[in-house]
Amino acid sequence: MAMIKAVLGVWAVINLFVFGLYGDDKRRAKSGQWRIPERVLLFAALFGAPGALLGMLFFHHKTRKPKFAVGVPAILIAEAALVFWWLFETGGLF
């Protein structure tokens, strides 16, 4: 149980970081500064899809770009399916 709490804590920190990354890129976009490359934002979404999606919605950032508008929710769905499959296979859910 302690291991699960530790993993969830690390995952929460990663998602907060990704959320902040999307917010920072939006700030940079508004002020005309150097931007965070899209490939970095999408790569970060692989590790923190909920943070990326919340960052997109909260900051209204990258929501019109199809690779983000479709890609980030697809990553989130795939990760959720993988977690549920893993929990079901290991008996952790039932």
Secondary structure by P-SEA (a helix, b strand, c coil): caaaaaaaaaaaaaaaaaaaaaaaaaaaaaaccccccaaaaaaaaaacaaaaaaaaaaacccccccccccaaaaaaaaaaaaaaaaaaaacccc
